[in-house]
Amino acid sequence: MPSLNEVKSLSKKVFESSRANPADFNELLNKLLTLTVAADGHRLSLRRKPKADLGLIANRIADKPLLLNNGRFLKFLMTYTCGKGTPLTITYSCFQYQCDEDRHSNRFIFRYDYNIEPEDESHPAAHLQINGEFNEKNVTSKKLEDIRFPVVRPSVESLILLLIDGFGLKANDQTGEWRKILEYSENTFREYQAKKLIHLIS
């Protein structure tokens, strides 16, 4: 199982360097998922593609849903840029907890989407969708799963905690260290976001 020291080392490489390495970010995410909810031997994959307009690399994580340790799946897509002295910037993410392996599954339980530039102006940049039914009648003409609830973009760590605390998945790490590691990792990411924002404002 990944240790707190391993996560600290990777976090430092990813968030304290002006030249973050995509492979390190991918490895950090895999360590968090391996520690907690990923099925044994299952990992996120990384694809790299030059983004000519920015002179950067567009990094896309995961092509197919990740098998979880309860037999369900997590569609985990993330596109981000980094390199050439540019800080790590996530431009798109989709986290969908679902019942099957289909990339376009409609058998999802919940879904978080974030797009720095939404394609549809009626969609909030960060939003939550829930696949369920209303208890009350005549609330809206839309189905519940078609409503996009605006949210702050969730961290990977908070998503993992939701799966464990809200949906009953068991953490792979039996030592109890996993919660402390997630807390450290999320705090590091939030501090990085805050510093990046201060840099943009000043």
KOLSEPA-610755 format. One record per residue (C-alpha): residue in one letter; z, y, x. Coordinates in steps of 0.5 Angstrom, whole numbers, padded with zeros to 4 digits, always signed. Example, Ala and Ser with C-alpha at 12.3 -4.5 7.8 and 13.67 -1.06 7.14 Angstrom:
BEGIN
a+0016-0009+0025
s+0014-0002+0027
***
This chain:
BEGIN
m+0000+0000+0000
p-0001+0007+0002
s+0005+0011+0005
l+0007+0018+0004
n+0005+0019+0012
e-0002+0017+0011
v-0003+0021+0005
k+0000+0027+0008
s-0005+0026+0014
l-0011+0026+0010
s-0008+0032+0005
k-0008+0036+0012
k-0015+0034+0014
v-0018+0036+0007
f-0014+0042+0005
e-0012+0045+0012
s-0018+0045+0015
s-0024+0050+0014
r-0029+0044+0015
a-0026+0039+0010
n-0030+0032+0011
p-0032+0029+0005
a-0030+0022+0007
d-0023+0024+0008
f-0023+0027+0001
n-0026+0021-0002
e-0021+0017+0002
l-0015+0021+0000
l-0017+0020-0008
n-0018+0012-0006
k-0011+0012-0003
l-0008+0015-0009
l-0011+0010-0014
t-0010+0004-0010
l-0003+0006-0010
t-0002+0007-0017
v-0008+0004-0023
a-0014+0001-0019
a-0015-0006-0020
d-0014-0010-0013
g-0020-0009-0009
h-0024-0003-0013
r-0025+0004-0010
l-0029+0010-0011
s-0036+0011-0008
l-0039+0017-0005
r-0046+0019-0005
r-0048+0025-0001
k-0054+0030-0002
p-0056+0036+0001
k-0056+0042-0004
a-0061+0047-0001
d-0060+0053-0005
l-0053+0053-0002
g-0054+0050+0005
l-0049+0045+0003
i-0048+0038+0002
a-0047+0036-0006
n-0042+0030-0005
r-0042+0026-0012
i-0036+0021-0012
a-0037+0015-0016
d-0043+0012-0020
k-0040+0007-0024
p-0033+0007-0028
l-0027+0004-0024
l-0024-0002-0026
l-0016-0001-0027
n-0011-0006-0027
n-0010-0007-0034
g-0017-0009-0035
r-0020-0002-0038
f-0024+0003-0034
l-0024+0010-0031
k-0030+0014-0031
f-0029+0018-0025
l-0034+0023-0023
m-0034+0029-0019
t-0038+0033-0015
y-0036+0038-0010
t-0039+0042-0004
c-0035+0043+0003
g-0038+0044+0010
k-0040+0050+0014
g-0034+0054+0014
t-0034+0054+0006
p-0027+0051+0003
l-0028+0045-0001
t-0030+0047-0008
i-0030+0042-0014
t-0036+0044-0019
y-0036+0038-0024
s-0031+0033-0026
c-0031+0028-0031
f-0025+0023-0032
q-0026+0018-0038
y-0021+0013-0040
q-0025+0007-0043
c-0025+0000-0046
d-0032-0002-0043
e-0036-0001-0036
d-0042+0003-0039
r-0043+0009-0036
h-0045+0012-0043
s-0039+0009-0047
n-0037+0011-0053
r-0031+0007-0053
f-0027+0012-0050
i-0020+0014-0051
f-0020+0020-0048
r-0024+0025-0043
y-0023+0031-0039
d-0029+0035-0037
y-0030+0041-0032
n-0036+0044-0031
i-0036+0051-0027
e-0042+0053-0030
p-0042+0050-0037
e-0049+0048-0040
d-0047+0049-0047
e-0044+0056-0048
s-0040+0053-0054
h-0036+0048-0049
p-0030+0051-0045
a-0031+0050-0038
a-0025+0045-0038
h-0024+0041-0044
l-0021+0035-0047
q-0024+0030-0052
i-0020+0025-0056
n-0023+0019-0059
g-0019+0018-0066
e-0019+0020-0073
f-0015+0026-0077
n-0009+0024-0081
e-0011+0030-0086
k-0017+0030-0090
n-0022+0036-0090
v-0019+0039-0083
t-0026+0040-0080
s-0033+0037-0081
k-0033+0035-0074
k-0031+0028-0072
l-0024+0029-0067
e-0028+0026-0061
d-0033+0032-0062
i-0028+0037-0061
r-0027+0040-0054
f-0020+0042-0053
p-0020+0048-0048
v-0015+0046-0042
v-0013+0048-0035
r-0017+0043-0031
p-0012+0037-0030
s-0011+0034-0023
v-0012+0027-0021
e-0005+0026-0020
s-0003+0029-0027
l-0009+0024-0030
i-0006+0018-0026
l+0001+0020-0029
l-0002+0020-0036
l-0005+0013-0035
i+0002+0011-0033
d+0007+0015-0037
g+0003+0015-0043
f-0001+0009-0044
g+0003+0004-0040
l-0001+0002-0034
k+0004-0001-0029
a+0003+0002-0022
n+0001-0002-0016
d+0006+0000-0012
q+0013-0004-0013
t+0017+0000-0008
g+0017+0007-0013
e+0015+0011-0007
w+0008+0012-0011
r+0011+0018-0016
k+0014+0022-0010
i+0007+0021-0006
l+0003+0023-0013
e+0008+0029-0013
y+0007+0031-0006
s-0001+0030-0006
e-0001+0035-0013
n+0003+0040-0010
t-0001+0040-0004
f-0007+0041-0008
r-0004+0047-0012
e-0002+0050-0006
y-0009+0050-0003
q-0012+0053-0010
a-0007+0058-0010
k-0009+0060-0003
k-0016+0060-0004
l-0015+0064-0010
i-0012+0069-0006
h-0017+0069-0001
l-0022+0071-0006
i-0018+0077-0009
s-0017+0080-0002
***
